[in-house]
Amino acid sequence: MTYQGSLARFKGQLNSLSDRGAMGLPEYYTSGRLEGIQPSFDVLRKSSRDELVSIAESNDAPFAERYTAGAILSLLGDPRINIFNPEMIVIPGCITRLGLEPEKVDQIVRLFEETGIIPEWIEKETPAFEVEIRTFKIAKYPVTNLECLAFLKENTAAEIPSSWRFGRYPFELANHPVHTVSAESADAYAAWLSEKTGRSFRLPSEYEWEYAAAGAERLEFPWGDQFLDDHANTIESGILGTTPVGIFPKGYSRFGVADMAGNVEEYVADLYRPYPSGKRIEDDLSHSLGTYRVARGGSFTRFRDLARCKRRHGRFPRDIYVMGFRLAEDV
């Protein structure tokens, strides 16, 4: 993958660039990481579903094998995706600290300056504060295209994801996270599934999401404090598209939650507001949208700075903002 280099000269002005420009890519074609995985398909195409699941979530299998195993599962039917009984992980309640100390803002900006970030974007994470998290459940995986299809078939007036080109269900991406949808559609999905199952599904709160990702250690990334490009599907991975859920097992959070640092950004339940005793930050999002729903986690279109557990952002009205969601559940 060929990058144009640092975006530091475009600090705070990334939305003035083309989508490829904002991703650090030249306007001409460059090869991506998914080219050349055919040999893995030839090896794995006769594997059983259980074998494919084991490979897809193996710490030892190379990326090409994990991706191919996930791709075959998408066509065969992925046993990990249970529409009416999604795999949920219990997050024990606790009193913890969230957010960022104000004196660390400049350090974060310097560390990720080549991505074009500005202090205001990081100041949204301040100040650090103490909060009580009640025990809850969070989905191991973000909601997938297959799950969204079931919802749309029963709700004909619902929004079709814009990533489904011409409204076609991408069956070959059945086990990829659905995107891009509105926050209201994410809420509607959770309400529909709750009604279908008699359970209490919803989107996680900001606080719940950050704790499930960072844990009591307040990690920078779900796996630790250093970014590792083979742990998540961000621009650095060179994939430039969604991947089957769960195929970056080294990037799972301490609680075992998958894809919290990449693949697609995830809406939470909360509208943006300052943290306790913090100040409201006005930026492109607030200027364009006024009030907006917070999103968390990185994506395949964004650099590693957005994959930080503390980072707060949202959906600017451009294709480069690929928004998905995952479920939470009351205990």
C-alpha positions as CSV (number, residue, x, y, z in Angstrom):
1,M,0.0,0.0,0.0
2,T,1.4,3.4,-1.0
3,Y,0.7,6.4,1.2
4,Q,1.3,10.1,0.4
5,G,3.0,10.6,3.7
6,S,2.2,12.8,6.7
7,L,-1.1,14.7,6.8
8,A,0.2,17.0,9.5
9,R,0.1,19.9,7.0
10,F,-3.7,19.5,6.8
11,K,-4.2,19.8,10.6
12,G,-7.9,20.1,11.3
13,Q,-8.7,20.3,7.5
14,L,-9.1,16.7,6.6
15,N,-12.6,17.2,5.5
16,S,-11.4,19.5,2.8
17,L,-9.6,16.6,1.1
18,S,-10.9,13.9,-1.1
19,D,-11.7,10.6,0.6
20,R,-8.5,9.1,-0.7
21,G,-6.6,12.2,0.3
22,A,-7.9,12.0,3.8
23,M,-6.9,8.4,4.0
24,G,-3.3,9.3,3.0
25,L,-3.7,7.6,-0.4
26,P,-2.7,8.9,-3.8
27,E,-5.4,9.4,-6.4
28,Y,-3.9,6.7,-8.6
29,Y,-4.5,3.0,-8.0
30,T,-2.3,1.3,-5.4
31,S,-2.4,-2.4,-4.6
32,G,-4.2,-3.4,-1.4
33,R,-3.5,-6.2,1.1
34,L,-6.4,-8.4,-0.2
35,E,-4.6,-9.0,-3.5
36,G,-2.9,-12.4,-3.7
37,I,-5.0,-14.4,-1.2
38,Q,-6.1,-17.0,-3.8
39,P,-3.6,-19.6,-2.5
40,S,-5.3,-19.5,0.9
41,F,-8.7,-20.1,-0.7
42,D,-7.4,-23.2,-2.5
43,V,-6.1,-24.6,0.8
44,L,-9.1,-23.9,2.9
45,R,-12.1,-24.3,0.6
46,K,-12.8,-27.9,1.8
47,S,-12.5,-27.1,5.5
48,S,-15.5,-27.7,7.8
49,R,-17.3,-24.7,9.4
50,D,-15.8,-25.5,12.8
51,E,-12.3,-25.6,11.2
52,L,-12.9,-22.3,9.5
53,V,-14.1,-20.6,12.7
54,S,-10.9,-21.9,14.5
55,I,-8.7,-20.5,11.7
56,A,-10.6,-17.2,11.5
57,E,-10.0,-16.4,15.2
58,S,-6.6,-18.0,15.5
59,N,-3.7,-16.0,17.0
60,D,-1.3,-18.1,15.0
61,A,-2.9,-18.1,11.5
62,P,-1.6,-15.5,9.0
63,F,-4.0,-12.7,7.9
64,A,-4.6,-14.2,4.5
65,E,-5.8,-17.5,6.1
66,R,-8.0,-15.7,8.7
67,Y,-9.6,-13.5,6.1
68,T,-10.2,-16.4,3.7
69,A,-11.7,-18.5,6.4
70,G,-14.1,-15.7,7.2
71,A,-14.9,-15.2,3.5
72,I,-15.8,-18.8,3.0
73,L,-17.9,-18.8,6.2
74,S,-19.8,-15.8,4.8
75,L,-20.9,-18.0,1.9
76,L,-21.5,-21.2,3.8
77,G,-23.2,-19.6,6.8
78,D,-21.2,-18.4,9.8
79,P,-22.1,-20.3,13.0
80,R,-20.8,-17.4,15.1
81,I,-23.7,-15.2,13.8
82,N,-26.9,-15.9,15.7
83,I,-29.4,-13.3,14.8
84,F,-31.8,-13.8,17.7
85,N,-29.2,-14.9,20.3
86,P,-26.0,-12.9,19.6
87,E,-23.0,-13.8,21.6
88,M,-22.8,-11.4,24.6
89,I,-20.0,-10.9,27.1
90,V,-20.6,-10.0,30.7
91,I,-18.8,-6.8,31.8
92,P,-18.6,-6.8,35.6
93,G,-19.6,-3.6,37.3
94,C,-17.1,-1.4,39.0
95,I,-16.0,2.1,39.9
96,T,-13.4,3.2,37.4
97,R,-11.8,6.2,35.8
98,L,-12.5,7.2,32.2
99,G,-11.4,10.0,29.9
100,L,-8.0,11.8,29.6
101,E,-6.0,14.1,31.9
102,P,-5.8,17.6,30.3
103,E,-2.1,17.7,30.6
104,K,-1.8,14.7,28.2
105,V,-3.5,16.4,25.3
106,D,-0.4,17.8,23.7
107,Q,1.4,14.5,24.1
108,I,-1.3,12.7,22.2
109,V,-1.4,15.3,19.4
110,R,2.4,15.0,19.0
111,L,2.3,11.3,19.0
112,F,-0.3,11.2,16.2
113,E,0.5,14.5,14.4
114,E,1.0,12.8,11.0
115,T,-2.7,11.9,10.9
116,G,-3.7,15.6,10.9
117,I,-5.3,15.7,14.3
118,I,-5.6,19.0,16.3
119,P,-5.8,19.6,20.0
120,E,-9.6,20.3,20.0
121,W,-10.4,16.8,18.9
122,I,-8.4,15.3,21.8
123,E,-9.8,17.8,24.3
124,K,-13.2,16.2,23.9
125,E,-11.7,13.3,25.9
126,T,-10.9,15.5,28.9
127,P,-11.0,15.6,31.8
128,A,-10.5,12.2,33.4
129,F,-13.3,11.4,35.9
130,E,-14.5,8.6,38.1
131,V,-17.8,6.8,37.3
132,E,-19.7,3.7,38.4
133,I,-20.3,1.1,35.7
134,R,-23.1,-1.3,36.5
135,T,-22.7,-4.9,35.3
136,F,-23.9,-5.2,31.7
137,K,-23.5,-7.3,28.6
138,I,-21.9,-6.2,25.3
139,A,-21.9,-8.1,22.0
140,K,-18.7,-9.8,21.1
141,Y,-19.1,-8.6,17.5
142,P,-20.6,-5.6,15.8
143,V,-24.0,-6.2,14.1
144,T,-23.4,-7.8,10.7
145,N,-25.0,-7.5,7.3
146,L,-26.8,-10.8,7.8
147,E,-28.4,-9.6,11.0
148,C,-29.4,-6.3,9.3
149,L,-31.0,-8.3,6.5
150,A,-33.4,-10.0,8.9
151,F,-34.4,-6.6,10.3
152,L,-35.0,-5.1,6.9
153,K,-37.2,-8.0,5.8
154,E,-39.5,-7.4,8.7
155,N,-39.3,-3.6,8.6
156,T,-39.9,-2.5,5.0
157,A,-39.8,1.2,5.8
158,A,-36.4,1.0,7.5
159,E,-33.3,2.6,6.1
160,I,-31.2,0.5,3.8
161,P,-27.5,0.8,4.6
162,S,-25.8,3.1,2.1
163,S,-23.0,0.5,1.9
164,W,-25.4,-1.8,0.2
165,R,-24.9,-0.4,-3.3
166,F,-28.3,0.0,-5.1
167,G,-29.9,-1.6,-2.1
168,R,-28.5,-5.0,-2.8
169,Y,-27.8,-7.3,0.2
170,P,-24.1,-8.1,0.0
171,F,-24.4,-11.9,0.7
172,E,-20.7,-12.3,0.1
173,L,-20.1,-10.0,3.1
174,A,-22.8,-11.6,5.4
175,N,-20.5,-11.8,8.4
176,H,-18.9,-8.3,7.9
177,P,-20.2,-5.5,10.1
178,V,-23.0,-3.5,8.5
179,H,-22.4,0.1,7.6
180,T,-23.2,2.9,6.9
181,V,-26.4,3.4,8.9
182,S,-27.9,6.2,10.9
183,A,-27.9,6.2,14.7
184,E,-31.7,6.1,14.6
185,S,-31.5,2.9,12.5
186,A,-29.2,1.4,15.0
187,D,-31.6,2.2,17.8
188,A,-34.5,0.7,15.7
189,Y,-32.6,-2.5,15.2
190,A,-32.0,-2.9,19.0
191,A,-35.7,-2.2,19.7
192,W,-36.8,-4.7,17.0
193,L,-34.5,-7.4,18.4
194,S,-35.7,-6.7,21.9
195,E,-39.3,-7.2,20.9
196,K,-38.5,-10.4,18.9
197,T,-36.6,-12.0,21.8
198,G,-38.2,-10.5,25.0
199,R,-34.8,-9.2,26.0
200,S,-33.5,-5.7,26.7
201,F,-31.1,-4.9,23.9
202,R,-29.8,-1.4,23.3
203,L,-26.7,0.4,22.2
204,P,-24.0,0.7,24.9
205,S,-23.4,4.1,26.6
206,E,-20.2,5.9,26.0
207,Y,-19.0,5.0,29.4
208,E,-19.8,1.3,28.9
209,W,-18.2,1.2,25.5
210,E,-14.9,2.8,26.7
211,Y,-14.7,0.5,29.8
212,A,-15.4,-2.6,27.7
213,A,-12.6,-1.5,25.3
214,A,-10.0,-0.2,27.7
215,G,-10.7,-2.1,30.9
216,A,-9.7,-1.0,34.4
217,E,-6.2,-0.5,33.1
218,R,-7.4,2.4,30.9
219,L,-5.4,1.0,27.9
220,E,-4.8,3.2,24.9
221,F,-5.9,0.4,22.6
222,P,-8.0,-2.6,23.5
223,W,-4.9,-4.8,23.5
224,G,-2.4,-2.5,25.2
225,D,-0.8,1.0,25.0
226,Q,1.1,0.6,21.7
227,F,-0.6,0.5,18.3
228,L,0.1,-2.7,16.3
229,D,-1.1,-2.7,12.8
230,D,-1.8,-6.5,12.7
231,H,-4.2,-6.1,15.6
232,A,-7.0,-4.1,13.9
233,N,-8.5,-3.2,10.5
234,T,-7.5,0.4,10.2
235,I,-5.8,2.2,7.2
236,E,-2.5,1.0,8.4
237,S,-3.6,-2.6,7.7
238,G,-3.9,-1.8,4.0
239,I,-7.2,-3.6,3.6
240,L,-9.5,-0.6,2.6
241,G,-12.7,-2.5,3.3
242,T,-14.6,-4.3,6.0
243,T,-13.4,-7.7,7.2
244,P,-15.3,-10.6,8.7
245,V,-15.9,-10.0,12.4
246,G,-13.5,-11.4,14.8
247,I,-10.5,-12.1,12.5
248,F,-8.1,-9.9,14.5
249,P,-8.0,-11.9,17.7
250,K,-4.8,-10.3,18.9
251,G,-6.8,-7.1,19.0
252,Y,-9.6,-8.3,21.3
253,S,-10.1,-6.3,24.5
254,R,-9.2,-7.8,27.9
255,F,-12.8,-8.9,28.2
256,G,-12.7,-10.7,24.8
257,V,-14.7,-8.2,22.8
258,A,-13.7,-8.1,19.1
259,D,-13.3,-5.3,16.6
260,M,-13.3,-2.4,19.0
261,A,-10.4,-0.6,17.4
262,G,-11.1,-1.0,13.7
263,N,-13.4,-2.4,11.0
264,V,-16.2,0.1,11.4
265,E,-16.9,3.0,13.8
266,E,-19.6,2.3,16.3
267,Y,-22.5,4.5,17.5
268,V,-23.1,4.6,21.2
269,A,-26.3,5.6,22.9
270,D,-25.3,9.1,23.9
271,L,-25.3,12.5,22.2
272,Y,-22.1,14.4,22.4
273,R,-21.8,16.5,25.6
274,P,-18.8,17.6,27.6
275,Y,-17.5,15.2,30.3
276,P,-18.2,16.3,33.9
277,S,-16.5,19.7,34.6
278,G,-15.2,19.7,30.9
279,K,-15.9,22.3,28.2
280,R,-17.9,21.8,25.0
281,I,-15.7,21.5,21.9
282,E,-16.9,23.0,18.7
283,D,-15.5,21.4,15.5
284,D,-16.6,20.3,12.0
285,L,-19.1,17.9,13.5
286,S,-20.9,20.4,15.7
287,H,-20.7,23.1,13.0
288,S,-22.3,20.8,10.4
289,L,-24.7,18.8,12.6
290,G,-25.3,20.8,15.8
291,T,-26.1,17.9,18.1
292,Y,-24.7,14.6,17.1
293,R,-24.5,11.0,18.3
294,V,-21.1,9.9,19.6
295,A,-19.2,7.1,17.8
296,R,-16.3,5.1,19.1
297,G,-13.6,2.9,17.7
298,G,-11.6,3.2,14.5
299,S,-12.4,1.9,11.0
300,F,-10.9,0.7,7.8
301,T,-11.0,4.3,6.5
302,R,-9.3,5.9,9.4
303,F,-5.8,6.0,10.9
304,R,-4.8,4.6,14.3
305,D,-5.5,7.8,16.2
306,L,-9.2,7.1,15.9
307,A,-8.7,3.5,17.2
308,R,-7.8,4.8,20.7
309,C,-10.2,3.7,23.3
310,K,-10.7,7.2,24.6
311,R,-11.3,8.9,21.3
312,R,-14.8,10.5,20.8
313,H,-16.1,11.3,17.4
314,G,-19.2,11.1,15.2
315,R,-20.6,10.8,11.7
316,F,-19.7,13.7,9.4
317,P,-21.8,13.4,6.2
318,R,-19.2,11.8,4.0
319,D,-18.6,8.3,2.7
320,I,-15.3,8.0,4.6
321,Y,-17.3,7.9,7.9
322,V,-18.3,4.3,8.0
323,M,-20.7,3.9,10.9
324,G,-21.8,0.6,12.4
325,F,-22.9,-0.4,15.9
326,R,-22.9,-3.2,18.4
327,L,-25.4,-4.2,21.0
328,A,-25.5,-4.0,24.8
329,E,-27.9,-5.6,27.2
330,D,-29.0,-5.0,30.7
331,V,-28.3,-7.6,33.3
